[in-house]
Amino acid sequence: MKKGIMILLFCIFIGIVTGCGSKEKESVQDKTVTCTLSQNFSSYEIKSTYTIYSKGDAVDKVEISETATSDNEEIINSLETAFNAQYTTLNNKYNGYTNTVTKNGSKVENKATADYNEIDINKFIEDNELLKEYVNSDNRLTLNGIIAFYEGNNATCEK
């Protein structure tokens, strides 16, 4: 009986110790913002969508969808090569980038992801010094910063 009471008291004690002082953490809200950009060139058009996922003000990842259309097959082939080369280069240099390119007739589509939990942000900023102003004290790309970057490049963002 004494042993049972001791175990019960021990369990109560552990419950009190682990329960006391542990405040519920302030929940950090996940946010999703979508930015769009349409670019018209003389012989082709590119429509881009950037879906930004963040936790609080720190960007976790950006999903990128780019669709290029042209009646010129040579341009479509060049854009397919360019999309692949761009994201392969980014991934080789900074990590955290993936992409898939599909070509169908007069259209080429690129689906890419930039995972900012995997990207070497120090090297990225070192090579792109203008991005320093978009990084917080934890060395994370900020939601407001990436929105400002996209809007500065003529994208429209839904906040």
N, C-alpha and C positions, 0 to 999 in steps of 0.2 A: 504494500500500500504506500509506504514512504517513497519507494522508488517511483511509483506512478505519479505521486504528487510532485516529486522533484522533476520528472520529465515534463509534466504539465507546466510547472513554474518556469522551467528552462525555455519551453516553447513560447510562453507568454513574454518572457524577457526578450527573446530573439525578435518576436513580433514588435515589441515596443521599440527596441533599438533600431531595427531596420525601418520602422514606420516613422519614428520621430525625426524631425529635421529634414525629411525628404519631401520637399514641396513639389507639387506637380509642375513639371517644366512648362514654361510658356511655349505654347504650340507655335511652331514656325509654319506659316501657311505656304503650301505649294502654290505656285502661280504658273499660268501658261499664257504667253502672249504670242500673237501671230502677226508677222510683218509680211507684206507683199511688195513686189517690185516688177514692173513691166518695162522692158527695154526694146525699142524698135530701132533696127539698123536697116541699112539700105536693102539687104537681101535676106535678112532673117530677123526673128523676134525671139526674145527669151522672157518667159514668165517665171518668177521665183517666189516661193513661199518659205518663210523661215519660222518654224514653230519653236519658241524658246521656252524651256522648262527650267524653273528656278525654285529654290527653297529659300523663302525669305527674299533677300536681295542678291543671293549668290546664284549664278547660272550653273545648272548641272549639265545641260546638253541643249543642242540646237539640232532639230531635224530640218534638213534642207531638201526642197523639191524644186528642181529646175527643169523646165520644158522649153526646148528650142524647136522652132518650126521654120522650115524654108522649102522652097520648091527646088532648090539647088542641092543635088545629092552630094556634091563635093563639099559644100559647106556643112551639111549634116554630118558627113564623115569626119571633117575637121573638128567640129564641136564635140563629137563622141570622143575623139582622141584627146582633146583639150580637157574635158571633164575628168577622164580617167587620169591623165597626167597631173592635173591640179591636186586631186585628193590623194594620189599616191605620194606625191612630193610632200604634201602637208603631213601625212601620216609618217613618212620616213623621217621627217625633220622633227616633228613635235609629238608623235603618237596621238591616239585618241580619235582618229578620223577613219570612217569607213564609207564606202559608196558603191552603188550599183548603177550601171548605165545600160539602158535598153534603147535600141533603135528600131523604129517601125515606120518605114516609108519616109514621109517628109517631116518626121518628128524624132527627136532624141530626148530621152528623159534621164535625169540624174537624180537619184535618191541618196542623200548623204546624211551622216550623223557626225557631229562634233561633240565628243564627250569630254566636257571640261573637268571631269574628275580624273581623266587619264592624260590629258594634254599637259605637256611640260610647259606650264605657264611662264616660268622664268625665262626660258629660251624664246618662247613666243613673244614676250614683251621686249626682250633684248633685241630681237629682230624687227619688231614693230613698235618703236618707242612711243608713238602717238597713243597706243592703247594703255599706257601707264595710267592715264587719267580715268580709265574705266575699271580699274581694279581697286578692291577695298583693302583694308588693313590686314586681312587674312590672306591676301594675295589671290583673291577669287575675282573673276570677272563679274561685274554687277549687272543686275537686270536693267537698271536705268542707263548704265554705260553702253550695253549692247544695243538697247533701243536707240540711244543717241547716235551710235555708230551707223545702224541701219538707216535711220531717218536722215542722217547726214549724207547718205549715199542714195537719197531719193526714194527710199522705201516708205510705205505707209504702215504704221503699226497700230493694232487695236489694243488699247490698254485696259 
